[in-house]
Amino acid sequence: MNKPRVSSLVGIIIPTVISTILCIVVGSDGNTLIGLPIFSLCVGLAFTLQWVIFIPSYLYKTEKFFDLTGSATYLLLVSMALITAEAIQMRSLLIGVLISVWAIRLGGFLFTRVQSTGHDSRFTTLKTNFLTFLMVWTLQGLWITLTIAAGLCAMTSETQQPLGVYSLVGFTLWVLGFGIEVTADKQKKAFRSRLENERRFITHGLWAWSRHPNYFGEILLWTGIAIIAFPTLAGSDYVTLISPVFVWLLLSKLSGIPLLEKQAMQRWGTDPEYLRYKSNTPVLIPNIFRHYQR
């Protein structure tokens, strides 16, 4: 068996195992449906939906529904958690609304971007190989599971607490993170829409303060969700606080920033202006004392 095939199989098995373990550890004291924890049912539904949509996506060799399916999954899990609750609590409703707003905005943004460009360069080779493409969809199931874990655990918990300081702090962080992410995406979209910027890199707006402000906003808003969820967690449920840590780790150390930084160096690594931008602009966390100036 060749290495790519082995890597793909590992990339399918490990996310599935991790999510299964999470279901065993978390949610046992939460609300149930047909005798099973709703938390576990939601996780199972997240993976099942990815695998179902993978089939036509592979057959037609298209990635156009990847991001849209991811966003739809978040909405489905939030709806399931709220609908199956014995009584909808304000904390659950707040978490559900915040996750839904984020999912609708980001899913619409990414889907529109793929539609306008006709393709997503990340999937050029991935979508032609069955196991590799299945691995990508499985990893999306893991991404959804781990990012929503804290919020979903709180929404399905039988232990409910009134909104308080944690909710206020978490909501504030979410609003700040969401605002940063939306603004950064709009600035970059506007920059790329101009033909004269086709081979250039953005250095203004939030991008003058951070080389990846959209990712910073993403990490911040999921941290906010975890803080809102915190008062209802107990025992093994605290494992779900890995949500914002996972988002930070994936975006800053594994797939997001490392990949984009490598691509940027390949394109502009010999450009003195880019090198100056890179040396004067923080990679992730904005710094008002150290930013790019023309």
C-alpha positions as CSV (number, residue, x, y, z in Angstrom):
1,M,0.0,0.0,0.0
2,N,1.5,3.3,-1.0
3,K,2.1,6.2,1.4
4,P,-0.6,8.6,0.1
5,R,-3.2,5.8,0.5
6,V,-2.0,5.1,4.1
7,S,-1.9,8.8,5.0
8,S,-5.5,9.2,3.7
9,L,-6.7,6.1,5.7
10,V,-5.0,7.5,8.8
11,G,-6.6,10.9,8.1
12,I,-10.0,9.2,8.0
13,I,-9.6,6.8,11.0
14,I,-8.1,9.2,13.5
15,P,-10.8,12.0,13.3
16,T,-13.5,9.3,13.6
17,V,-11.8,7.8,16.6
18,I,-11.2,11.2,18.3
19,S,-14.9,12.1,17.9
20,T,-16.0,8.7,19.1
21,I,-13.9,9.1,22.3
22,L,-15.3,12.6,22.8
23,C,-18.8,11.3,22.6
24,I,-18.0,8.6,25.2
25,V,-16.4,11.1,27.6
26,V,-18.8,14.1,27.1
27,G,-22.5,14.5,27.3
28,S,-23.4,11.4,29.3
29,D,-25.2,13.7,31.9
30,G,-26.9,15.8,29.2
31,N,-30.3,15.5,27.5
32,T,-31.1,12.3,25.7
33,L,-33.2,11.2,22.7
34,I,-34.2,7.6,22.1
35,G,-31.9,6.7,25.1
36,L,-28.8,8.3,23.5
37,P,-27.1,11.6,24.5
38,I,-28.1,14.3,22.2
39,F,-24.5,15.5,22.1
40,S,-23.4,12.1,20.7
41,L,-26.3,12.1,18.2
42,C,-25.2,15.5,16.9
43,V,-21.6,14.4,16.4
44,G,-22.8,11.3,14.6
45,L,-25.0,13.5,12.4
46,A,-22.1,15.9,11.6
47,F,-20.0,13.1,10.2
48,T,-22.9,11.3,8.5
49,L,-23.8,14.5,6.6
50,Q,-20.2,15.0,5.4
51,W,-20.0,11.5,4.1
52,V,-23.3,11.7,2.4
53,I,-22.5,14.9,0.5
54,F,-19.0,13.5,-0.3
55,I,-20.5,10.9,-2.6
56,P,-22.0,13.2,-5.3
57,S,-19.1,15.7,-4.8
58,Y,-16.6,13.0,-5.7
59,L,-18.7,11.6,-8.6
60,Y,-18.9,15.1,-10.1
61,K,-15.3,16.1,-9.0
62,T,-16.5,19.3,-7.4
63,E,-15.7,21.1,-4.2
64,K,-18.4,23.7,-4.6
65,F,-20.6,22.3,-1.8
66,F,-17.8,21.7,0.7
67,D,-18.0,24.9,2.7
68,L,-21.8,25.2,2.2
69,T,-22.2,21.7,3.7
70,G,-20.0,22.7,6.7
71,S,-22.1,25.7,7.5
72,A,-25.3,23.8,7.0
73,T,-24.1,21.2,9.5
74,Y,-23.5,23.8,12.2
75,L,-27.1,25.1,11.6
76,L,-28.5,21.5,11.8
77,L,-26.7,20.7,15.0
78,V,-27.8,23.9,16.7
79,S,-31.4,23.3,15.6
80,M,-31.3,19.7,16.8
81,A,-30.0,20.8,20.2
82,L,-32.6,23.5,20.6
83,I,-35.5,21.4,19.3
84,T,-34.8,18.4,21.5
85,A,-34.4,20.4,24.7
86,E,-37.1,20.1,27.3
87,A,-37.1,23.9,27.7
88,I,-35.0,26.4,25.7
89,Q,-32.7,28.2,28.1
90,M,-31.4,31.7,27.4
91,R,-27.8,30.6,27.4
92,S,-28.6,27.8,24.8
93,L,-30.5,30.3,22.7
94,L,-27.7,32.8,22.8
95,I,-25.1,30.2,21.8
96,G,-27.3,28.9,19.1
97,V,-27.9,32.3,17.6
98,L,-24.2,33.3,17.7
99,I,-23.1,30.0,16.0
100,S,-25.9,30.3,13.4
101,V,-25.0,33.9,12.5
102,W,-21.4,33.0,12.1
103,A,-22.2,29.9,10.0
104,I,-24.6,31.7,7.7
105,R,-22.1,34.5,7.1
106,L,-19.0,32.4,6.6
107,G,-20.8,29.7,4.5
108,G,-22.3,32.3,2.2
109,F,-19.1,34.1,1.9
110,L,-17.0,31.0,1.0
111,F,-19.7,29.6,-1.3
112,T,-20.0,32.9,-3.2
113,R,-16.2,33.0,-3.5
114,V,-16.0,29.5,-5.0
115,Q,-18.9,30.3,-7.4
116,S,-17.2,33.5,-8.6
117,T,-13.8,31.9,-9.1
118,G,-15.2,28.6,-10.4
119,H,-13.0,26.5,-8.2
120,D,-11.0,26.3,-4.9
121,S,-7.3,25.8,-5.5
122,R,-7.0,23.8,-2.3
123,F,-9.0,20.9,-4.0
124,T,-7.4,20.8,-7.4
125,T,-5.7,17.5,-6.8
126,L,-7.6,16.4,-3.7
127,K,-10.9,15.9,-5.4
128,T,-9.6,13.4,-8.0
129,N,-8.6,10.8,-5.4
130,F,-11.3,8.9,-3.6
131,L,-9.6,8.3,-0.2
132,T,-7.9,11.7,-0.1
133,F,-11.1,13.6,-0.9
134,L,-13.0,11.4,1.7
135,M,-10.3,12.3,4.2
136,V,-10.9,16.0,3.6
137,W,-14.6,15.6,4.2
138,T,-14.0,13.5,7.3
139,L,-11.6,16.2,8.6
140,Q,-14.4,18.7,8.2
141,G,-16.5,16.5,10.4
142,L,-13.8,16.7,13.1
143,W,-13.4,20.4,12.6
144,I,-17.2,20.9,13.2
145,T,-17.2,18.6,16.2
146,L,-14.3,20.2,18.0
147,T,-15.2,23.8,17.3
148,I,-18.8,23.4,18.4
149,A,-18.1,21.0,21.2
150,A,-18.2,23.5,24.1
151,G,-21.3,25.3,22.8
152,L,-23.1,22.1,22.0
153,C,-22.3,20.6,25.4
154,A,-23.8,23.6,27.1
155,M,-26.9,23.5,24.8
156,T,-27.5,19.9,25.6
157,S,-26.6,20.0,29.3
158,E,-29.3,19.3,31.9
159,T,-27.4,21.8,34.2
160,Q,-28.5,25.3,33.3
161,Q,-27.3,28.6,34.9
162,P,-28.7,32.1,34.5
163,L,-26.8,34.5,32.2
164,G,-24.1,36.4,34.0
165,V,-20.6,37.8,33.8
166,Y,-19.3,34.9,31.7
167,S,-22.0,35.4,29.2
168,L,-21.2,39.1,28.9
169,V,-17.5,38.6,28.5
170,G,-18.0,35.8,26.0
171,F,-20.5,37.7,24.0
172,T,-18.2,40.7,23.9
173,L,-15.3,38.6,22.6
174,W,-17.6,37.0,20.0
175,V,-18.8,40.3,18.7
176,L,-15.2,41.6,18.5
177,G,-14.0,38.5,16.8
178,F,-16.9,38.3,14.4
179,G,-16.4,42.0,13.5
180,I,-12.7,41.5,12.9
181,E,-13.3,38.5,10.7
182,V,-16.1,40.1,8.6
183,T,-14.1,43.3,8.2
184,A,-10.9,41.5,7.2
185,D,-12.8,39.3,4.6
186,K,-14.5,42.4,3.1
187,Q,-11.3,44.3,2.9
188,K,-9.5,41.5,1.1
189,K,-12.4,40.8,-1.2
190,A,-12.5,44.4,-2.3
191,F,-8.7,44.4,-2.8
192,R,-8.8,41.3,-5.0
193,S,-11.7,42.6,-7.0
194,R,-9.4,45.2,-8.6
195,L,-7.5,44.0,-11.6
196,E,-4.4,46.0,-10.8
197,N,-4.1,44.0,-7.5
198,E,-4.1,40.6,-9.2
199,R,-0.4,39.9,-8.4
200,R,-0.2,42.1,-5.3
201,F,-0.7,41.5,-1.6
202,I,-3.0,43.5,0.7
203,T,-1.3,45.7,3.3
204,H,-4.0,48.2,4.4
205,G,-6.9,48.1,6.9
206,L,-6.7,45.3,9.4
207,W,-4.1,43.6,7.2
208,A,-1.7,46.4,8.2
209,W,-2.0,45.2,11.8
210,S,-1.9,41.5,11.2
211,R,-1.0,39.2,8.3
212,H,-4.0,37.0,9.1
213,P,-6.6,39.2,11.0
214,N,-9.5,37.0,9.8
215,Y,-8.0,34.0,11.6
216,F,-7.5,36.1,14.7
217,G,-11.2,37.0,14.6
218,E,-12.1,33.3,14.2
219,I,-10.1,32.3,17.2
220,L,-11.5,35.1,19.3
221,L,-15.2,34.4,18.5
222,W,-14.9,30.7,19.4
223,T,-13.2,31.6,22.6
224,G,-16.2,33.7,23.3
225,I,-18.5,30.8,22.7
226,A,-16.5,28.6,25.1
227,I,-16.6,31.3,27.8
228,I,-20.4,31.6,27.5
229,A,-20.7,27.8,27.8
230,F,-18.3,27.5,30.7
231,P,-20.8,27.9,33.7
232,T,-22.8,24.9,32.6
233,L,-19.9,22.5,32.2
234,A,-19.0,19.9,34.9
235,G,-16.7,17.0,35.2
236,S,-15.6,15.5,31.9
237,D,-17.5,18.2,30.0
238,Y,-14.5,20.5,30.6
239,V,-12.8,18.6,27.8
240,T,-14.9,20.5,25.4
241,L,-13.0,23.7,26.3
242,I,-10.5,22.4,23.8
243,S,-12.7,24.1,21.1
244,P,-10.8,27.5,20.9
245,V,-7.5,25.8,21.5
246,F,-8.2,23.5,18.6
247,V,-9.1,26.4,16.4
248,W,-5.9,28.2,17.3
249,L,-3.8,25.2,16.8
250,L,-5.2,24.3,13.4
251,L,-5.2,27.8,12.0
252,S,-1.8,28.9,13.4
253,K,0.3,25.7,13.5
254,L,-1.1,23.1,11.1
255,S,-3.1,24.1,8.0
256,G,-4.1,27.8,7.9
257,I,-1.2,30.2,8.5
258,P,1.7,27.8,7.7
259,L,0.2,27.0,4.3
260,L,-0.6,30.6,3.4
261,E,2.8,31.9,4.6
262,K,4.5,29.3,2.4
263,Q,2.4,30.3,-0.6
264,A,3.1,34.0,0.1
265,M,6.9,33.4,0.2
266,Q,6.7,31.4,-3.1
267,R,4.9,34.4,-4.7
268,W,6.6,37.4,-3.2
269,G,9.6,36.1,-1.3
270,T,11.9,38.1,-3.6
271,D,9.9,41.3,-3.3
272,P,11.5,43.8,-0.9
273,E,8.2,45.4,-0.1
274,Y,6.7,42.0,1.0
275,L,9.7,41.2,3.1
276,R,9.4,44.6,4.8
277,Y,5.6,44.0,5.3
278,K,6.3,40.5,6.8
279,S,9.0,41.8,9.2
280,N,6.9,44.7,10.4
281,T,3.5,43.0,10.7
282,P,2.5,40.4,13.4
283,V,1.5,37.1,11.9
284,L,-1.7,36.7,13.9
285,I,-2.4,39.0,16.9
286,P,-2.7,42.7,15.9
287,N,-0.2,45.0,17.6
288,I,-0.8,48.7,17.6
289,F,2.9,49.4,18.4
290,R,4.1,47.2,15.5
291,H,2.4,47.3,12.2
292,Y,3.1,47.9,8.5
293,Q,3.3,51.5,7.2
294,R,4.0,52.5,3.7
